[in-house]
Amino acid sequence: MIICPHCGRENEDHYKFCLGCGSQLPKVAEAEPEAPKMIGCPHCGTPVPNNFKFCGACGGPIAAAQAPASEPEPAAPPPGALSDENTQGIMGTLNRAKGFEDTSQLPTSGLDTASAPSTGNAVAKLVVIRPDGTEGATIPVHEGELVIGRESEHEALSGDPFLSPRHASIKVTSSGFTITDMESLNGVFYRIRVESELQNDDYIRIGQELLRFNMVDENGGAEGDDETRRGGSPDSGTWGKLSLIAGPEVVSRAFAFADDEITMGRERGDILFREDGFVSGLHARISKANGKALLKDLGSSNGTYVKVRGARDLQDGDLILMGQQLFRLVA
């Protein structure tokens, strides 16, 4: 355990920020692990540790390059796949503590055990971004359709319980690329690059927080054809609301706002998430202009993500969050 020097709260050894006051915690000295033996990848020749099952450069299996042992060794996790010990990725991946359903418990009858491989020439790749920000395994994007999911042909994704069996598909179009959410349980999120318009019922991720945005009916909430208004407290000019989602159909907190803009952060802002070390001091802003709600990232370290509705166009360099995996599209 790490004792916070500022407030005295106990924190787990892998925490970087105190859950009590949000201050940065001192690092715990760790014993230097024994360096693994390096072997060459049989596909691209890149040196990789001998306990890796997949190559971190090309994503190809490297089991064939290892000499047979008298006793089988436990398989190492694929590069880029997050384990239970490091699910707190650089962008705050879906959190088990929030109570989301483990998709490994879903029935798989009627589903193919592997998606059909993409056809045609590779025109891009998806690069897994590890929790420390380095690049991990790569998945080629071919002309045609690439299916991402726990039961796709990419074994590196099979251990992610937050990926649906067929989670999303990426298609090459004349103008670039399109990603489509295949009715996944936990959704597909994209990192916004510029100020973006929010729609009613949009989901937002900052750090490890999952938020739902709703527009408040400005006409007082007319009910039915007779224009009877819904009862409630006096209207204070509220036009928007954020709900903090703690699990399926569970809202832990709600924030209603009437000002033309509200800001979110860990240390500064109108809405604070002091216990989330992956939220920047001042992270994002929601504003109202010409009857529209606009979301802007304020230069945060880990970015601001919005859930894809159906399909969305992608560009070179876009970051996509699916399950416990953060991907960068490289064209």
N, C-alpha and C positions, 0 to 999 in steps of 0.2 A: 504493500500500500504506500501511496505518496501522501504525505501530510502537507496541505497547502500552507505556505509560510505567511499568507495574508489573513486567512480566516480560520485556519486550523482544521478544515474539513478533510476527512479521509477520502482518497480517490484511488481508483484502480491504477496499476502500474503502467498501463498503456495509454492512460488519459494524458492529453497535452494541455488541457485547460481545466480549471477547478469547476466542479459542478455547483459549488456554493456561491462563489463570487465571480467566476469567469476569468480569473487571473491565470497567466501562463504558469505551468507547473515546472519544477526543476526536473531535468532528465535523470532517469534511473540508470546507474552504471550496469551494463550487461557484460557477461563473460563473452569473450570472442569465440564464436563457434568455429569448429574445425572446418577448414576450407575443403569443399568437395573436390573430387577429381574431375578435371575438365576433359570432355570428349568432343569430337567433331560431329556436327549434325550431318547425317547421311544425305540430306537433301540440298542444303546450301553451304555446308562446310563451316558454319559459325560455331566457335567453341561454346559449349554449354555444360553446366554441371551434370555429373553422371546420374544424379537422382531426379533429374527432370524427365517427365514423360513426353513433353512437347517442347519444340524449339521456340525460344523467345523471339527469334527474328522472323522465321517463316511460318511458325505454327505447326510444322510437320511433326509426326510422331518420331521419337528417337529411340524407342525401345529396341529396334533392330540393331542399333549400333552398340549396345551394351553386351558384354560377354555374359553367358548364362551363369547363374550362381546356383550353388547347391541348395540354398534356401531363398525363396522369393522375398524381395524387400517390399515394404508397403509403398504404394504408388504415391508420388509427390503430386500436389495440386498443380494443374496446368498454369503456366505463367499468365498473370493477369486475372486469374480467378480469385475472388476474395474468400477467405476462410472465416470461421466464426470469430477468430481472434482479431481480425482487422476489418470488420465490416464498416467501421467509421472511415470511409474513404475521403478523399480530398474534397468531394462535393457533397458529402453526407448522403450515403446511399440508403435505400429503404431500410428502416430500422425495425428489428424484431420486437423491440420494446413497444412499438406502436401498435402491435397486435394484428398486423396484416396476416391473412391466411397463408399458410405454407402451401404453395402450389403443387408440391410433391404429393399432397394428399388428394389431389383432384383425380377423378376417374379418367383413365386414358384409353378406355375401350373405344374402338373405332378410329383411333388416331394412328397414323403411320409411325413406326419407331424411328424413322429418319426422313427428313425432307428430301425431295428430289434435288440433286446437285444442280447448281447453276450451269448454264451452257453459254458458249461463246467465249470471246476474249475477255481477259481481266482488264477493266478500265479504271478501277479504283480499289481501295482496300479500307477496311475498318480496323483501326488500331486500338487495342485495349490500353487504357491509361491506368496504371497501377496507383495504389493509394499515395505513394510518394511522388507522383507526377511523372514517373518515367514510363516509357512505352513498353508494352508487353507483346502478347501474341497478336498476329495479324490475320484477318479473314479477307480473302480476295472477293471483290465485287465484280461479277461477270455481266456481260450483256445478257439480259433476261431478268430473272427474279432470284433474289437471295432471301431465304427464310432464316430468321434468327429465332432461336428458341431452345428450350431444354432438350428437345428431341430432334434438333436439326442434325446435319451431318458433321457439325463441328463439335467434337468431343469436349473441347475446352469449356463449353457452356453447360454441359450436362450436370454439373454439380451445383448450379445456382438455383436454389429452391424458389426464388422470387421471379424467375422467368417462367412464363407459361410454356407448354410444350411447343406451340407455334405462336410466338409472341408478336413478331413484326416481320414485314417484308420490305425489301429495298428493290426498286426497279430503276433501270437506266432509261431515261427519257431523252427526247431531242434537246431539251433545255438543260439537262443535268440529271438529277436523281430525285426520287420520291420515296418517302418512307410511309408505310401504312400500318397502323395498329390493328392487329388481327384479333380484336376483341380480347386482348390480354387482361388478366386480373389486375395487375398493378400499373399498367399503362406504359407509355413511351413519353419521355420528357426531352425537350430540346433547350439548349442554352441560348437565351436571347442575346443578340449582338447590339441592337439599337432599341430605342424606345418602341414598344409594341402595344397594340390595342388589345385590351382584355374583353372577353365576352362573358356573359352571365354563366356561372357554374364552371369557369375555368379553374384548373388546379395549378398551384404554384409551389415550387420547391426552392427554399433557401436553406443552406446548411442541412440539418436533419429535419427541418420542419416542413410538413405538408399542409398547405393552406388552400381553402376553397374561396374564390371570390364570387360575390353576388351583388348585382345592381339592385338597389331598393327602388320600388315603384314610386315615382315622383308624384303620381296623382292620388297618393294616399291609400293605395291598395284597393281599387274598386273591385267589388265582388259581384259577379253576375251581370245580367242585362239591366237590372234596375239601378245600377251605380251606387248601391249601398256600400259604404266604406267600412273596412274592418276596424274594429275597436282596438284601442291601445293607448299608450301614453301620448301626451302632446307631441306633435311632430317638431323636431328640432332642425329640420333641413337635412336629415341623413340621406345620403345618396348611394353609399356603398357599405359592404360588410365583408370582413375576412373571418373565416371559421378555421380554427386549428383542429385538424383531423387527427385523432388519437387511435383510430382503429375503424374497422368496418361499421358504418352508421354511428360512430361515436365522435362527438364534438366536445373537446375539453374546454375550449375558450372561444369567445366571439368578440370581434372588435368592430363596432359601427363607427363611421366617420362622416362628418358633415363638412369639414374643411375641404378646400379645393385640392389639397395634396396631403398625404401622410407618408412618413418615412419609417423604415424598419431597420433594426440593427441589434447588435449585442450590447453596445455601450451608449449609443446615441439614437434618437428617433422617437416617434410617437408610440411605436409598438416595439418592445424590447424582448429579446430571447437571451437572457443573461447566462443561462446554463448551457447554451449551444456554442461550443468552441469553434464550430465551422461557419458560424455567421460572423461577418465582418463587423467592425465597430459601427459603421454606417453602411448598410448593405444595398437597399433598394428603395424605390419610391413608387407610389401609386398616385396619379393625379387625374383631374377631370378637366377636359377641354372640349368645347363644342358638343357637349352631351355624350362624349366618349370617355372611357376609362383607359388610362395609359400606364404601362408598367415600364420602369427603367432601372437597370442595374447601375449602381453608383460606384463602379470601380471595385467591386468586391473581389476577394481573392479566389473564391470558389464558384462564383457565378450565380445567376438566377435562371431557373428553368420553368418552362410552362409545358403542360401536358398536351400532347398532340391530339387533335380532334380528327379522327378518321385518317386523313392523309396530309402530308406536308412536303413541300419541296426542300431539298437539301443542297448546300453548296460546299465546295472544298473547304475543309477546316471546321465544319460544324461539329459540335459536341452533342452526343445523344446519350441519355441515361436510360438503361433498361435493366430491370432487376437489380443485381448488385454490380453491374458492369457499366463503366463509362467508356464510350467509344468516341474516337475522332475519325471523321471521314476524310480520307486523303485521296484526292483525284489524281 
